């Protein structure tokens, strides 16, 4: 192999992008480069190796046998480059710059905005980027600097901290309850339409842990996007589950007291170990933790046994 090739990371980067995307055009969009540039990179890499790395097919490009053999080594080079980038970024001592945060679509929509607004007021020199996704972003590849998870991450080389537990409740739209009546116990719940997840087993597993024998058919309506899930509940599609502080602030729904205790939702913050002591990361982490702890201290439910809250009823 040409020794100069080993120092030209851009060729390897282009190779990986084409391997992942399956075409020059898609890889160019991913890297924000021109398609001719990527074509020249692949040609240069093939010439240096004296190997054909891709084969054309009707839908684009696929790895040849030689390209497939090169792929694991290219992945390792990519990982080493990202580690180098992380290490360099982690040396910054300025309380300024950009912090990229990733969280679920639901948390990004309903939980984080007021917390991020407070962070912006406290630290105007720090720019914030929010990545709403229900996929697990890879912290090694700088897809995010800080990840908010509702489970304990197991990725290597990360620092993670359990921040809080968010209380959950059972809720239904007033329109649904007016149409179908209000369940007063867990036994009556099964006579109603339930909104659940589709492929995500989170609700199923939680219900089974509570001793309820359920499967996918238990849910009359299913959706894995949690923000959309909540809109289905609000629209009256059925009874569903939600973070209590979010749902109690919504006047279109009522909380149901069925005499059951729902395990809270754990909240974890995670960052790559190389970035944890960077001042801006440390500061945003601290403010996020503070905001999330406050959000977890949802006021006690105003429900009495079997009661349903009427948001229009006067206090006292």
N, C-alpha and C positions, 0 to 999 in steps of 0.2 A: 504494500500500500504506500502511496505517496505520502512522505512525512508531512508535507504542507497541508495535506487533507485533514490531518488530525487536529490542526489548529483552526480550521474553517468550520465553525459551529453552524454557520448559516446554511451550509449544504446539508448537514445532518438534520437541521430543523426543517428544511424544506422536504427532505425525504420522509420524515415522520408525518408531516402534515398531509402529504399526498397519500401515504400509506393509510392514515386514519380516515381521510375524506373520500378517497377513491377517485379523485379527479384533480386536474390542475386548477380548474376554475374554483372549485370549492376550497381547495387548499389556499389559493391566493386570497380568497375572502377571509379565511380564518387568520392568516398571517398579515393581512392588510398590505399585500404586495401585488405586483402585476403578474398575470398569468405567464407572459414571456419570461419574466425573471425566474419564476419557479421552473419553467421548462429548461432554461439554461443551467440552473442549479442541478437538476436531475441529470442532464447530459454531462455536466462536468464531473459529477460524482461517478457516473457509470464509466466515463473515460478513465478516471483515476483508478478505478477498481478493475477496469477491463471486464466488466460484468454488466449484463442487462438486468436491471433491478425491477422493472415493471413490464407487464404484458398488457396490451390493449384488448379491451372487450367492448361489447356494444354499450355498456353503461359507464365506461370510463377506463380506469387503470386498476390493475390488481398486481400484487407482489409476485415476482417470479420466484423460483427456487432460491436464487442468489439473494434476492431482496428479503425473503423470509428468513434466511440465515443471518442477514445483517441486522434485522429488526431488534433482537434482544440487546445487542451491543449498542445500537443507537438509543434505545430506551435508557440504558444505563448512563450513556453520555448526557442525555437530557436530564436525568435525575441529578447527576453531579453538577451540571450547570445551574440548575435551580437551587441546589444546596449552596453553591457559591454565591448566587444572587441573594439568597436569604441571609447568608452570613454577612455579606456586605451591607445589606439594608438594615440589619440588626445593629450595626455600629453607629447609626445616626444618633446624635445626642440632642437634636433639636425637638422642641415641643411644637412641631409644625409638620405639615405635609399631609399625605392622604392615608386614611385608614379605610380599608374595604371590609365590610361586614356582610356575612351571609346568614340567612335565616329562612325558615319555611315561609311559604306564601302567606299563610294565616298570620304568623307572628309579624311578618313584615307589614301586613295590612293593618292589623288591629292592635298589636302590642308595642311595636318599636317606634312608630312615628313620634309620640310625645316624649319618649326617652331620648331620641335622637335630637329633637328640638332643644331639649335641655342641655345636651352635650354641646350643640352648636353655640348656645348662649354662653356656656361656661368656657369653651375653648374655641373662639372664632378663628384661630390660626390653623386649626385642624380641619381638613376637608374630609367629608364622609361620603362613602359610596355604599349603597345598600343593594345586595344581590338577592332578590326573592326567588327561592327555588326549593323544591322538595327533594332535590337530589343532593347527595353528599359531595360538597365541593372539596377538592384536594388542596389542603393548606400548603403542601410542599411546592406545588406548582403556582403558588401565589394567586389562586383563584379567589382567595379571600385572606385577609390578615387575621380576622377573628370570626369564628363560627359560633352561632347560637344553635344548640341542639336540644332536643327533648329526649335524649338518650345519652348514655356515656360513650363517647367516642373511643375507639380501640386502635386508631391509626398510630403507627410508630412515630417517634420524634415530635410528639405534641405534648403540650401542657394543658390539662383540662381541670376545671373546678366546678363542683356542684354549687350553684348559686342560690336556688330557691325551689320551691314546689308550688305550682299554680293549682289552686282548687278548681275542680270540675263540677258541673251540675247537669241536671236534666231539664231541657227547655222545650217549649212548643209555642208556635205562633198563636196569638189570640184568635185569629181566624180559624185555625185548625181546631182549637178547643171548643169554639162556638159551634163548629160543624159536627164534631165527633164526641164531644164531652171530655171531661177531665178524669184521668186515672187517679185513684187515691192510694194505690198500693202497687208493689212490684208485680203481683199476680194480675192486676188489671192492665198493666203495661202491655202485655202480650196480645191484648185485644185491639191494639192500636197499630197504626202504620209507624214504622221506625225508619229513620234515615241513618245509614251506615256507610262504611267505606266499601270500595269495590275489591281491589286486589290487596290493599293494605289491611293487615290482620290486627291492627292495633286495638280497635274497639272490640272485635271478637275475642281477642286474648284477654282483655280487661274484664269483659263480661263473664268469660269462662272462669277467670280467677275469682270472681265473686260467687261462683257456684251456679251460674246460669247456663243451661244447656242450649247453646245457640249455634247457628251456622249462617252462611251467606243468605239463605232464604229467609232468615229472620227479618232482614231489612227489605222493606217494600221499595225503597229508593236507595241507590248506592252511587257514591262518587268519591274518588280518591283526592281530588283537589280540595283541601280543607276550607279555603276561603269560599269556594263555590258551594261546598257542603253546608256551610253556615247560611248562605243565601237561600238554599233549599228549605232549611228549617224555618227561616224567617218568612218565606213565602207560603208556608202552611202545608208543605209536602209530608210532614210527619213529625214525630218527636225525635229529638236528637240530643247530642252531648256537646258541651262547649266550655271554654274557660269561663269561670263564674264572673270575673270582673268585667269581661267583655260583654257577656250576655245580659248581666244585670243592668248595664247602662243602656240597653236597647229596649225601647218602649213597645216594640212590635211583638215581643215574646213574654211569656210568663215562665217562672221557674216552678218545677213540680217537686213536691216533697213526697217521695214514695217510701220513706223509711229505710233507705239504703245509703251506705257510705261508698262513695266512688274514690278510688285511690287518686291522689293528686298527680299532676304532670310534672316530672322533674325537669329542671332547666340547667343546662351545662354551658359554660363558655370554654372555648378551645382556641388555642393559637399554636403556631409552630414554636418549638423551644428556642430557635435562633432569634425569634422576634419578640419574645415575651418582655425582655428588659428594655426594649426601645422605648424612649420616653412617651412618644405619642401613642404607641400601642398600649403601654401600661396605663396611661391616663384614660384612654377611651374604655379599656377593660374595666377600670375602677368605676367609672361613671355608668357604664352599662350594668355592672353588678348592682350598684346602688339603685338604679331605676327598676331593675327586674325584681329586686327584693321588695321594693315598695309596691310593685304591681302584684306580688304574691300575697300581700297582706290585704286581701279583699275583705271588705266589711262582712260581718256575719250575715247569713241569710235571714231576711225578715220573716221567713215562713214559720207558721205554726204547723203542727202536724196535720197533714192532709190539705193544707191551704194552698191557694194559688194567688200570687200577687196581682193586684189590679193596679197598674201604673197610674191610673187616673184617680185612684182613691186618695182623699186627703190624709195627711199624717195626723196621728194622735187619736 
